[in-house]
Amino acid sequence: MRFKLVEKKANGAAVISTLATEFSGFVGIEPEGSKEARMYAASPDYASHCVFVSDPAMPGHEWSLEHIEEVCHFPQEPNDRGDAASQAINFLGTLRPHLQNGDAPRSLFDGQEERRATLSRCY
């Protein structure tokens, strides 16, 4: 997928306007509810194995252990990575009707049909 989610809070709008001149695909989102509510809404996707987190034993993927720990101990600090993941998962959930109907905008996938098929199964 070729978009970058940016919260429209604090300096998010400024980040979008500054970087949009050099990069495309920014989507400004308004976070809904508390961090806890967003993670609660995303938790079924984790529970149903629709969220892929690489194996931390793989070279270069050591970060995934920190991600797993953060999500498992959410909302304990630090929790920004878990919150960002929950917002992305919930945003993808808004695409569910389009994925089920097969009419998701092609620009979201740009030749990544395998990823599109995976998302269709999960959503």
N, C-alpha and C positions, 0 to 999 in steps of 0.2 A: 504494500500500500504506500501511497505517496503523499501522505499528509502528516502534519505535525500539529498536535493539539497544544494550545497555549491558553492558560486561564486568563480570562479577561478581568483579572483582579490586579491590584497593585500596579506594577509596571508592565503587565502583559500586553496591553494595547500598544505601548511604546515599543516593546520588543517586536511585535508583529510588524508595525509600520517601518521600523528600522531594518529588519532583516528581509522583509518582503521585496525590497528592491534588489536583493541578491539571490534570494531563494524563493521557491514557490511552494504552495501546499499548506500554508498556515491556516488553521481553523481555530478561531477564538471560541472558547466555550465558557459558559457560566457554571461554576461548580454548584451542584444542587445538594442541599442539605449539609450535614456535618461530614467530616472525614469518616467517622464511624458508620454513618448511614450509607455513604457511598461504598465502603468496603462490604457492608452487609449485603447491599444490592448485587455486588460482584461475586460474593462467595459461592453461589451455585455454579458459576462457571469454573471456579477452581475445583469444587467438589466433583463436578462431572468431567474433569480432565480436559476441559476445553481451553485451558491456559497452559501453554508450553513454556517451561523454564528449563534451560539447558542444564546438563549434568555438570555440577561444579568441579568434577574430577577432570573434565576436558580442558586441555591447555587453552588459556585465554578466557575461560568461562568461570573463573573463581568468584566473580561478582554475583553469580546466581545463588551461591550459598547465603550471602548477605541478604539478597532479595527474599529468599525462602524464609530465613529467620525473621526478617522484618514483617512479612505478611503473617506468619504464624503467631507473632507476638503483638500484632496490631491491636490497639492503637498506641502501645508503648512507644516512646521516642527511641530512635528516630523513626519517623513514619512517612516521610515525604515520598520515598520510592513506592511504598505500598499505596499511598493515596494517588499517585500518578498512574499506577497500574490500574487501580479501581476505576479511575475516570476514563481511561482508555477502554477498558472492558465494557463499561456502561455506555460509552459512545458507540462502540461496535454493536451493542445491543439495540441501539436506535436504528441500525441498518437492517435488523432482522427481517422486517417485512420485505425489503428489497432483495435480500439474499434468498429468501424462500420463494419469491416470485421470479427470481433470475433476472431482475432488472436493476441490480446495483450498478451505479455508474462505472463504466469501463475504466475511467481514469483512476479509480481507486485501486485497481489491480494491475494495470499496465503489463499484461502478459504473464501474470503470476496466477495462472489458472489453478495450480495445485493449492495455493493458499486460499483462493476463492472457494474451492471445493471443501477444504477443511473448515472454513468459517461457515459454509452453508450447513454442514453436518452439525456444528456446535450451536448455531443460531437458527 
